[in-house]
């Protein structure tokens, strides 16, 4: 541990971790603000509520590529994919407001998702290369950057649209474009791995990988469904665009507490406890969250965010432990492929939802309880501290 600290003096380490967390904030903000302005986008395009699931799926389905981009990141090394990904999400996010065709918008959203898939595996591998000791807590710090971006940008975008119109969403692109060159300074250059390195033992990892995809897929479906349909539900009840987006912001930004707390709990009490507590708490809280009005709407969203994001760093580290011979692929499965499965399910939900949005959340509550059962099925060897 001391050798790592000598190689990474505290000030330099903090600058790098802060820089990557800032880039993560901008990347995830630009690639996830759409739900905050979704009612305005649907109205402008003349599309029904069912199209909401299609658009969010188009935006997030690119995450399925993260295991592949994780392997690419390992082969290439360096930090180029982080820069390319940040530029793709930022520029794409800035163009959402000027696209006038539904099909062109879908193509643009897919490209944003691909950029997102480029960014995460290499950035996570870079963070892990700097860490020693409390990996759960310090990985949480990086992930918190993404959560803050996903939380603040929907409300920021809704304020832009409400005051200046959809066309002025180009402002979203500016911070990421300005930051991209600096990534070359604070992102550690990763050594490339040879093509004939450790083979991925897929058959050995099939069972824990399937459990992780199932657990994380349900969690992602719940999060995406909440951020997609709550603003639309609020709009149907006569609420403003900004107020609906602020509920998303509350859920995601307060979820930072869950991420940091979850990383600490994982380090202290073990992986399984955090997985089960997150699943059960999310299942219990998600149903009443869509019925409560007034201040209780924000209070329930805050508690739900803590429950959902309690496993933020836990699942990433679990994915990397499942694939010790290729940790970028492990984080790609935990954050990417499983999230892509959740995104596909949002598409199914969007086709089914109709005008009875509340029923979606009853189904999500039941699925959340099922995911707690999946957490109990992981081998003890993977459950640190269990």
N, C-alpha and C positions, 0 to 999 in steps of 0.2 A: 504493500500500500504506500509506503514511504517513497519508493521509486517512482510510482505514478505521480505522487504529489510533487516530487522534484522535477519531473518532466513536464508537469502542468502546474506552474506556480499559480497561487490562488487568484491574483488579479487577471491574469491571462485566461484562466479557466472560466472565471465569472464573465469576462467580456465575450468569450466564445459561446457560452451557454446562453447568455442574454441575447446575443446576436442571432443565434439559431432560433431561439424562442420568439424573437421579434419577426423573423422571416416566416416562422410557422404561423404566427398571428395573421400576417398579411396574406399568406397563401390560403389559409382556411377561411379567412374573412371573405376574400374575393370569390372563392369557390363555393361558398355556402350561404350567401345573403339572399338568394332568390326567394325562399319562402316568405321573407319579410315584405316583399313587394308582389307576391304571387297574385293576390286579388286584382291589383292594377294591371299586371301583365295579361291575365286571363280576360279582363274586361277590354283591354286594348286590342287583343287578338280576336275577340268575340268567341272565346272557347268556353265550354261548360266546366263544371267542377271536376268532372272525371278526368279532364286533361291535366289537372294538377299532379296526379300520380305519374303520368307519362313524363312530364317535364322534370320532376324531381328524380325519377329513375334515370332519365337521360343524363342528368347532371352527375349522378353518383355511380352509375354503372361502370364507369371507367376504373373504379377502385378494384374491380375484379382483376385488373392487370397488375396489381401491386406485387404478387408473387413473381411474375415475370420481370417486372422492372427491378425487383429486388435482386434477382439473379443477374440482370444486366448491370446493376450498380456494383455488385461484387466483382464481375468480370472487368468492368471499366476502371473501378476505383475512382480516385479524384473527387470532384464535387460538381461536375458539369450538370448532372441530372437535377440537382437542387436548383441551380440557376435557371435551367430551361423550364422546369416545372413552375417556378415562381413567376416567370414571365408569361407563360401560357395561361395560368389562372388569372393573373392580374389583367392582362390585355383582354382576355375573353370576358372576364367579369365586367370590364368597362364597356364592352360592346352589346351587352344584353339589352340595354334600353333602346338601341337604334335598329334592331332587327324587326322587320315588319311581317315576316312570314313565320308561321308556326314550324314548318319543316326546317327552315334555316336556323331557327332558334334551337331546335332539337340537335342539329349538327353542331352548333356552337357549344351547347351544353355538354355534349359528348367530348369535344376537344378540351373543354375546361377540366372535365373529369380525368382525361388522359394526363394533362399537366399535373393534376393533383397526384396521380399515380406515380409520376416521375419523381415528385418532390419527396414523398414520405419515407420510402425505404432507405435511401441514401442518407437523408437527414437523420433518421433514427440510428442508423449504423454509426454515423459521425458522432452523435451524442454518446452512444454506448462506448465508443473508443476513448472518450475522455473521462469516463466514470470509474470510480473505485469505491467500494464500501456500500453506501446506501443507494443502490441502483434504483430501487423502487421509488424513493422520494425524489431523487434527482431527475429520473425520467419523467416524473410527474411535473416538474418545473417546466420542462420542454413542452409537454403535452398541454399544460395550462395556457401557453401562448396560443395554441390552436383553438382551445375552448373560448378564450376571450375574443378571438377574431370571429369565430362562429356566433358568439353571443352579441357582440356590439354591432357588427356589420349589418344584420337585418334591420335594426332600428335606424342606424345611420343611413342606409339606403332608402328606407321608408320616409325619412325626413327630407332627403334629396328629392324623391319623387313627389312628395306632398307639396314642397315649396317651389320646385323648379321643373318637374316633369321627368318622365322616364329617360328622355334623350340625354339628360345631364348626369346619368350614372357613369359617364366616362371618368368622373372624378375618382371612382373606386380604383382605377388602374394606376394612378400616379404614385402612391407610396411603394407599391411593389416594384415598379419600373425603376424608381430611384434607389431602392434597397438592393436590387439584384447584383450590381457590381461589387457591393460591399460583402456579399456572401463569400466571395473569393478570399476575403481576408479572415473572416471568423469561422468558416467551415474548415475543419481539419481535412487535409488531403488523404483520402484512404488509399492504401496500397491495393493494386489490382490482384485478384486471385486467379491463379492459373486455371486453364480449362480442364487440366487433368488433376485438379484438387480433389477434395473429399466428395465422393458421390453422395447424392441425397438418397437416404434409405427410406423411400416413400412407403414401402410395405410395412416397415417397422413403425412408422409414424402415423399410419392411416387412422387408427382408432382415436388417439388423442387429437389429431387434426380434425376429424369429423366432429368430435365433441366441442372443440373450440369454435368451429364454424357454426355449429348449431347454437351454441350459447351466444356468441357475438352477433350472429345473424338476427336472433330474436331481439337482442338489445338494440341493434341498429334499426330494425323495423320499428320498434317502439319510439325511438328518438326521431326518426325521419317522419313517422306518421304524426307525431305530436307537432313538430315544427311545420309540417305541410298543411295539416287540416285545422289546427287551432286558429291561425289567422283567418282562414276562410270561414270557419264557424263564427268567429267574432264579427266578421264582415256581414254575414247573414243575419246576425242579431242587431245590426245597426251600429256597430263600433267602428272607430276610425282605423285607417291603415297603420298609423303609428302606434296606436294602443295595442293592436293585435301583434305587431312586430315586437313590442316591448315585452310581451309575455314570453316570446322566444328568447329574447335577450336575458330576461330574468332566469329562465330555466338553465341556459347555457353558462352565463357568467357566474351565477351562484354555484353552479356545478363545479367550478374551480375548487371550491372547498372540498367537495367529494373526491376530486382527483388527488389533491394533496393529502387529504386524510387517508384515502385508500392506499396510496403509496406507502404511507407511514404504517398503516395497519398490516399491509402485506409484509413489510420488513419485520414487524413485531409479532404478529399473531398467525401469519400464514396465508397462503393463497386461497384455500378452499373457503375459509370464513368470509373473506371479502366477496368472493363470487356469489355465495349463497345470500348474504345479507343484501347485496345490491339487487339481486334478482327478486327476492321477496318484497323488499321495500318498494321497488319500482312497480311491481304488480299491484300492491295494495294502494299506491298513491295515484296511479294513472287514471283509474276510473272516475273518482270524484273530481279530478282536476278539470274536466270538461263541463262540469255542472256548476261549479262555484263561480260566483260573480263578485264584483267589488274587490276590495283588498285581498280577499281569500283566493282570488284567481292567481295573484302574484305569489302569495305565500305558498300555495300548493305547487305552483310551477318551480319555485325555489327548492322546496323539499324534493320534488321529483328530479330536479337537476342533480342534487347531491347524490341521490340514490343511483341514477343512471351512470354518472361519471366516477363513481367510487371504484370501478374496475378499469379506469382508463389506462394506467400504467401496468396494472396487474395482467391484463390480457396480452399486452405487447410483450412483456417479459416472459409470459407463459409460452407465447408463440415462438420466441427466440430459444427458449429452453427445449421445446419440442424438436426444433431443427438446429441443434448445436453446430452442425457442420455448415450451416448457411443461415446465419442470423438475420440477414436482410430478407430472405425469403420468409423466415418465421414471422418477422414483424409485418411483412407484406400480407401474409395470410390473416394475421390478427387484426390489422387495420384495413386491409384492402379487400381480399377475396370475401371474407365474412361480411364486410360492409356491403359489398356488391350483391351478395345473396339477400341481405336486408333490403337493398334498393330495388331488386327485382320484385320482392314481395310488396313493396309500396305500390308498384305498378298494378299488381293484382288487386290490392286494396282500393286503388283509385278507380278501377273499373267497376268494383262492387259497391262503392260507397253510396252513390246516389245522393239523396237528401237526408239520409239517416246517419250522420257522421258519428253521433254518440255511440252507436253499436260497435264501431271499430274499436273503441277503447275498452269495451268489455272483453272483446276477443283478445286484445293485447294483454289485459290483466291475466287471463288464463294462460297465455303463452309465456308470460313472465314467470309464473309458478312452475311451468314445465322446465324452463331454463335452469331453475334452482336444482331440479332433479338431475339435469345434465352435469352441473357442477359437482355433484356428489359421486359421479362416475369416473372422474379423472383418477389415474393411478397415483398412489401416495408419493411416489418418487418425484412427481412433478409439482406436488403441493408443498412448497417450502414452508416450513414451520408447522405443517399439519401433523 
